[in-house]
């Protein structure tokens, strides 16, 4: 039996076509490559740092709302700077000074506060520094008769000191802020009904 040989031109064409198919299956357009994660972008150390910063902010909210002032102080650096001027507040410099200021403003047991943060956008800028933006919703009982409900964002920087992340700066911006009174809201319906039954 004789074997038939392909003409040279046809053989070369088949090889070129095969090479093109291989190229198409192994390469991607430039825009697809731009969307891929760079090697090492999600290494274990980076993931640990991101999680640690999220835990730090969670402690910030819990310790503030439960008025654990000594423990709350530990989430800040000594040279911490708070800027609430865009939200009607002021700039306070120093971790000790800031905790003392907040305690003076809302430190009474009757001044219930609730801070909820979510949707963090955290960027690690070096092995020991980071920035973050958090969506915020908070409710604060300023007096027994007047409270405040608001929403906005925390814009923060963080620094890692002796292996622990701390908040270095925090700027508060507001999207909404409203005054609430007993005439328009009942802070705790269960307590209000129980008080009415006792009366």
VENRAUR-V835783 format. One record per residue. RES is the residue in three letters. SS is DSSP state (@ for helix, = for strand, . for the rest). Layout:
RES_SS, RES_SS
This chain:
UNK_., UNK_., UNK_., UNK_., UNK_., UNK_., UNK_., UNK_@, UNK_@, UNK_@, UNK_@, UNK_@, UNK_@, UNK_@, UNK_@, UNK_@, UNK_@, UNK_@, UNK_@, UNK_@, UNK_@, UNK_@, UNK_@, UNK_@, UNK_@, UNK_@, UNK_., UNK_., UNK_., UNK_@, UNK_@, UNK_@, UNK_@, UNK_@, UNK_., UNK_., UNK_., UNK_., UNK_., UNK_., UNK_., UNK_., UNK_., UNK_@, UNK_@, UNK_@, UNK_@, UNK_@, UNK_@, UNK_@, UNK_@, UNK_@, UNK_@, UNK_@, UNK_@, UNK_@, UNK_@, UNK_@, UNK_@, UNK_@, UNK_@, UNK_@, UNK_@, UNK_@, UNK_@, UNK_., UNK_., UNK_., UNK_@, UNK_@, UNK_@, UNK_@, UNK_@, UNK_., UNK_., UNK_=, UNK_=, UNK_=, UNK_=, UNK_=, UNK_=, UNK_=, UNK_=, UNK_., UNK_@, UNK_@, UNK_@, UNK_., UNK_., UNK_., UNK_=, UNK_=, UNK_=, UNK_., UNK_@, UNK_@, UNK_@, UNK_@, UNK_@, UNK_@, UNK_@, UNK_@, UNK_@, UNK_@, UNK_@, UNK_@, UNK_., UNK_., UNK_., UNK_., UNK_., UNK_., UNK_=, UNK_=, UNK_=, UNK_=, UNK_=, UNK_=, UNK_=, UNK_=, UNK_=, UNK_=, UNK_=, UNK_=, UNK_., UNK_., UNK_., UNK_., UNK_=, UNK_=, UNK_=, UNK_=, UNK_=, UNK_=, UNK_=, UNK_=, UNK_=, UNK_=, UNK_=, UNK_=, UNK_=, UNK_., UNK_., UNK_., UNK_., UNK_=, UNK_=, UNK_=, UNK_=, UNK_=, UNK_=, UNK_=, UNK_=, UNK_=, UNK_=, UNK_=, UNK_=, UNK_=, UNK_=, UNK_=, UNK_=, UNK_., UNK_., UNK_=, UNK_=, UNK_=, UNK_=, UNK_=, UNK_=, UNK_=, UNK_=, UNK_=, UNK_=, UNK_=, UNK_=, UNK_=, UNK_=, UNK_=, UNK_=, UNK_=, UNK_=, UNK_., UNK_., UNK_., UNK_., UNK_., UNK_., UNK_., UNK_@, UNK_@, UNK_@, UNK_@, UNK_@, UNK_@, UNK_@, UNK_@, UNK_@, UNK_@, UNK_.
